[in-house]
Amino acid sequence: MAKVGRNDPCPCGSGKKYKQCHEAADRAQEDQLRLLRRAQDRLFPKLIEATQSEELAPSTPSLFEQYWGGRYTAADMSELDELEDRGSERFLTWLAFDAQSGDDGSTLVERIAANPPAELELDEHELNLLPTWAGIRLRPYLITEIIKGKGALIQEVLTKETFTLRDHAAAKRLEENELIFAHLVPVGEEYYIAGAAAQTTPDTVEKLSEFLAVSLEDWQLRNPEADLNQFVRENSYLFNHFISVLPREEKEPSKFDDLMLRGRAALLMTKQSLGLGGTDADDDEEFDDDQADVEFDDDDQIDDEFDDDDQADDNDDNDDADQTEALTDSDEQPTK
């Protein structure tokens, strides 16, 4: 939209000059957004710091193994960045936003938002952001359009909600039809990536479809009344399992195949426990020939019975088409 001059007619249609009508309110809104952007830059490091607090954060060994699917233990934390691209930051971001570490199943961010601890020294604007971050989880997003110099339009793969990602640096590195796995946090009416995000190539979409088809069918059989947001709330660590086994070389499919084999075995056991499974031969044939596929189109999304409501919610160059990379919010974002 073209910038409105102070002496131009106000866009509201009142017939008054802009300076005599909505200029003051618009300036106040811009100032508030600027303060929230700056608060975002301060708040996220404080949340990561809280994950290291003995008083605020839970014991992490079991959560560490849950997030990494048993590939690593807490003893590997110091070497995690050598083993996984920005692995420690990805884990700590998940530990803050996703891990159900409280006795009541709450996350660290939810507990801080409900009862802000004095030691974090949160200011007014940080406190305003916190409640809007309490429901944020690690999710997969499809890049649908690059907005040159500003960011990208992205679509949450499960709920199909669309968001405008404000990150001009990311706009230079992302490509349409790529997938990113990220914590997308609201800042006013804008959205930013909190922490490091895994960036994958367009050919990952088909693999994610296959993975979600098995994982969601198994979840729905065991939780027939749960919706998609509940699935993500309790299983967001599965997205990291998926990311961690993606082939890093063109001919290295074994880890992904092994993950799918375990998922299908779990689904088969769930069906048999519910009296829904046939013979082993029948179930093997079902997996081979009739595997449900998760499409990313409007009419064929995952499962019609899931409720799609209520989801609010920099990396290296993309020259290596088969490399899973990390995308992080940086100082190159719009001034916050």
Disulfide bonds with the S-S distance in Angstrom:
none
